[in-house]
Amino acid sequence: MTLEDLPRDGNGDMTAEKVPFPIEIDLLRPATTDTRKMRSVALREPAAGDLEPCYQHAAKATRMVHLQSDLAELAPDKVRCLKDLDFRPVSEVAAAFL
């Protein structure tokens, strides 16, 4: 699924309650983690327990890395391997719940 396929409201903002989960987002620039290529990131639906810990981090980027890490069930360092072109769309999906 691409970011453009996700439901949006009249302002172009993602409509979180209409996002189909789990959602798999294809990466435009596959990331290499360990020795494997990551070609997509699959996010499960966030629960309250996922959102609370991300507020323990002062920096917004760090919050987003940890939230994506939880939702994708990946280590934070693997999320940090994403190129900005892919980090931003995955962040947009996750941020729709903040």
Phi, psi and omega in degrees: 000143176256163181301326181293339181281348185281148182293139181226157177271186182296340179268359181088003178278147180294138178265096188303319185290349180253004180286126179281124180246151353292152181244134178247121182254121177289135179274138177285327179232093182310137182262144177263119176238128188059249176236011182253149175271130175262114185259347178205163176234125179258125179249134173268167180292132180288148173247167180305323180295338177280327186281322184303310183296332183293339178279357177281349181257133183288317184281133181300320181296320179294320176303314184292322177300314183289324177294313178298321179301314179295312185291328180267354183054049177238156173292146178307323180296330177289323176294323179295342178284345181294138174289155183304323180302331179260329180298318182297312179296320178295322177297322181298319178297311181296319183291341179299344182258358180268000000 
